[in-house]
Amino acid sequence: MELKAEKRDKFGKSLASLREQGWIPAELYGHGVPNVHLMVQAKDFDKVHRSGSGTALLGLLVEGEKRNALIHDIQEDYLSGRPVHIDFYQVRMDEKTKGHIPIEFIGESPAVKEGGILNRTMLEIEIEALPGDLPSKFEVDLGEIKELNQSIYVKDLRVPKGVEILVEPDTVIATVTPPMKEEEIAPAPAADVSEVKVETEEKKAEREKEAAAEGEPA
């Protein structure tokens, strides 16, 4: 994927006007690379992000010059969820980099159809690879879980050539457990109010005794 970017000379409070005009402020940096203040069109970035290329290598076109970069961080508005700032990290094509790649679950487990409960224990996985080998996602077919208490592990993933998984192979990605039986969902025991009642009556009698001694109504 390619994404056009322009250098910017607006900072601070001026960034609000940029956003109103459909731009997202951004920064480009990297090992041994000077920081560059950028801005990208929100509509163009949305296309890249929706395509699932947010974790893959981008060709960032800065005034006609192509920079190989990854999306390192996205700051979002806490109300609208829209991106308000982006950090791009420029990479070298001959130098491995680490990244967290999303897991996409597809299919339906036969064990779930039988009443089992699906538990997804991982939504992304850390890897290391050359920038050109970074996958955009890992697909996990839930249809492979055919029985209750069966799981899919990291070692079951189809890993592209040149990609190293940085997670233990026996780590569970998804599992289907049996539904809870009614006897396992025990109701909470009723509160015993007898002691409270006795204590309340004793306190009442004590107050009446003290009031009588002082010649006042209880």
PLY file of the C-alpha trace (Angstrom):
ply
format ascii 1.0
element vertex 218
property float x
property float y
property float z
element edge 217
property int vertex1
property int vertex2
end_header
0.00 0.00 0.00
1.09 3.57 -0.69
0.04 6.68 1.20
0.70 10.26 0.20
1.97 12.68 2.82
2.94 16.33 2.85
5.35 18.20 5.07
3.69 20.60 7.49
4.75 23.77 9.23
1.82 24.09 11.61
2.02 23.04 15.25
0.19 23.40 18.54
-3.20 25.10 18.34
-2.89 25.43 14.55
-3.36 21.65 14.24
-7.07 22.04 14.97
-7.56 23.91 11.70
-5.64 21.21 9.82
-7.96 18.55 11.18
-11.01 20.60 10.23
-9.68 20.64 6.66
-9.49 16.83 6.58
-5.81 16.37 7.47
-4.23 14.22 10.19
-0.95 15.53 11.68
1.83 12.93 11.66
5.49 12.36 12.47
8.01 10.25 10.59
11.10 9.00 12.43
13.43 6.04 12.51
16.87 4.81 13.50
19.35 7.35 12.12
16.52 9.21 10.35
15.76 12.89 11.12
12.20 13.52 12.30
9.88 14.88 9.62
6.64 16.71 10.46
3.93 15.45 8.11
0.20 15.48 7.44
-1.92 12.94 5.58
-5.45 13.12 4.22
-7.86 11.46 6.65
-9.82 9.78 3.84
-6.64 8.28 2.36
-5.45 7.00 5.74
-8.87 5.47 6.45
-8.62 3.40 3.25
-5.21 2.08 4.27
-6.31 1.34 7.81
-9.56 -0.38 6.81
-7.69 -2.57 4.31
-5.82 -4.22 7.17
-2.49 -2.75 6.08
-2.01 -0.91 9.34
0.57 -3.46 10.49
2.18 -4.05 7.08
4.82 -2.12 5.19
3.71 1.18 3.66
5.20 3.19 0.86
4.94 6.66 2.35
5.21 9.22 -0.47
6.69 12.41 0.95
6.82 15.08 -1.76
7.53 12.44 -4.39
10.11 10.54 -2.32
9.10 7.03 -1.24
9.83 6.15 2.38
9.36 2.57 3.59
7.51 2.89 6.87
5.28 1.18 9.42
2.42 2.70 11.37
3.93 2.81 14.84
1.16 4.54 16.81
-2.26 6.10 16.26
-3.74 8.60 18.71
-7.54 8.71 18.59
-10.15 11.16 19.83
-11.68 9.59 22.92
-15.21 10.61 21.90
-15.34 10.02 18.14
-12.59 7.39 17.86
-11.19 9.22 14.85
-7.37 9.41 14.42
-5.95 12.76 15.50
-2.22 11.98 15.20
-0.08 9.26 13.61
3.50 8.14 14.18
5.26 6.49 11.23
8.49 4.55 11.72
10.86 4.46 8.75
12.56 1.09 8.32
15.48 -0.36 6.42
14.53 -3.17 4.08
17.61 -5.20 5.07
17.01 -4.89 8.82
14.54 -7.06 10.75
11.84 -5.38 12.78
9.36 -6.53 15.41
5.62 -6.03 15.23
2.27 -7.13 16.64
0.16 -8.73 13.91
-3.64 -9.05 14.39
-5.35 -12.43 14.44
-8.48 -12.78 12.31
-10.90 -15.53 13.35
-12.83 -17.17 10.54
-15.30 -20.04 10.32
-17.45 -21.53 13.08
-16.55 -24.26 15.53
-18.73 -27.41 15.48
-18.14 -27.60 19.24
-19.82 -24.21 19.68
-22.85 -25.47 17.74
-23.09 -28.22 20.35
-23.36 -25.63 23.10
-19.68 -25.04 23.88
-18.34 -21.64 24.87
-15.67 -20.07 22.65
-12.81 -18.30 24.41
-10.40 -16.18 22.35
-7.26 -15.75 24.43
-5.16 -13.86 21.86
-6.08 -11.08 19.46
-2.59 -10.36 18.12
0.81 -12.00 18.03
4.34 -10.61 18.20
6.69 -11.49 15.35
10.03 -10.49 13.87
10.78 -10.28 10.15
12.24 -8.14 7.42
9.86 -5.28 6.58
9.01 -6.80 3.23
8.01 -10.10 4.87
5.63 -8.66 7.47
2.15 -10.20 7.10
-0.92 -8.01 7.52
-2.74 -10.64 9.64
-2.89 -14.29 10.73
-6.05 -16.24 9.97
-7.33 -18.76 12.52
-10.05 -21.16 11.32
-12.37 -21.90 14.25
-13.81 -24.77 12.22
-10.77 -26.77 13.34
-12.16 -26.91 16.88
-14.49 -29.86 16.52
-14.74 -31.05 20.13
-15.21 -29.54 23.58
-12.00 -28.69 25.45
-10.10 -28.60 22.15
-7.79 -25.65 21.46
-5.85 -23.95 18.70
-2.25 -23.10 19.62
0.39 -20.73 18.30
2.19 -23.75 16.84
-0.89 -24.39 14.65
-0.50 -21.10 12.76
0.56 -21.04 9.12
3.67 -18.89 9.31
5.00 -17.30 6.10
8.62 -17.82 5.16
10.97 -15.35 6.79
8.66 -14.69 9.76
9.69 -15.64 13.30
7.01 -15.98 15.99
8.08 -14.47 19.31
5.49 -16.31 21.40
5.77 -19.76 22.97
4.43 -22.45 20.56
2.12 -23.96 23.20
0.33 -20.67 23.90
-3.44 -21.06 23.42
-5.09 -18.80 20.84
-8.67 -20.08 21.15
-10.46 -22.89 22.96
-14.00 -24.18 23.39
-15.10 -25.16 26.90
-18.26 -27.01 27.99
-21.26 -24.94 29.10
-21.72 -24.58 32.85
-24.22 -26.97 34.42
-27.10 -25.60 36.48
-25.73 -27.10 39.70
-22.45 -25.24 39.07
-24.32 -21.94 39.03
-25.28 -22.08 42.71
-27.42 -19.22 44.04
-25.87 -17.01 46.68
-26.79 -18.14 50.22
-29.50 -16.07 51.92
-28.24 -13.70 54.58
-28.80 -14.85 58.18
-30.62 -11.95 59.86
-31.26 -13.69 63.18
-28.07 -12.37 64.76
-28.77 -8.88 63.43
-32.31 -9.03 64.87
-31.08 -10.10 68.31
-28.41 -7.42 68.32
-30.97 -4.77 67.32
-33.36 -5.78 70.13
-30.52 -5.70 72.66
-29.47 -2.23 71.54
-33.09 -1.04 71.77
-33.46 -2.38 75.32
-30.17 -0.74 76.28
-31.29 2.64 74.93
-34.64 2.38 76.79
-32.83 1.56 80.03
-30.49 4.55 79.64
-33.38 6.88 78.77
-35.39 5.75 81.81
-32.43 6.41 84.06
-32.11 9.94 82.68
-35.86 10.56 82.78
-36.11 11.05 79.00
-38.26 9.25 76.38
-36.43 6.48 74.49
0 1
1 2
2 3
3 4
4 5
5 6
6 7
7 8
8 9
9 10
10 11
11 12
12 13
13 14
14 15
15 16
16 17
17 18
18 19
19 20
20 21
21 22
22 23
23 24
24 25
25 26
26 27
27 28
28 29
29 30
30 31
31 32
32 33
33 34
34 35
35 36
36 37
37 38
38 39
39 40
40 41
41 42
42 43
43 44
44 45
45 46
46 47
47 48
48 49
49 50
50 51
51 52
52 53
53 54
54 55
55 56
56 57
57 58
58 59
59 60
60 61
61 62
62 63
63 64
64 65
65 66
66 67
67 68
68 69
69 70
70 71
71 72
72 73
73 74
74 75
75 76
76 77
77 78
78 79
79 80
80 81
81 82
82 83
83 84
84 85
85 86
86 87
87 88
88 89
89 90
90 91
91 92
92 93
93 94
94 95
95 96
96 97
97 98
98 99
99 100
100 101
101 102
102 103
103 104
104 105
105 106
106 107
107 108
108 109
109 110
110 111
111 112
112 113
113 114
114 115
115 116
116 117
117 118
118 119
119 120
120 121
121 122
122 123
123 124
124 125
125 126
126 127
127 128
128 129
129 130
130 131
131 132
132 133
133 134
134 135
135 136
136 137
137 138
138 139
139 140
140 141
141 142
142 143
143 144
144 145
145 146
146 147
147 148
148 149
149 150
150 151
151 152
152 153
153 154
154 155
155 156
156 157
157 158
158 159
159 160
160 161
161 162
162 163
163 164
164 165
165 166
166 167
167 168
168 169
169 170
170 171
171 172
172 173
173 174
174 175
175 176
176 177
177 178
178 179
179 180
180 181
181 182
182 183
183 184
184 185
185 186
186 187
187 188
188 189
189 190
190 191
191 192
192 193
193 194
194 195
195 196
196 197
197 198
198 199
199 200
200 201
201 202
202 203
203 204
204 205
205 206
206 207
207 208
208 209
209 210
210 211
211 212
212 213
213 214
214 215
215 216
216 217
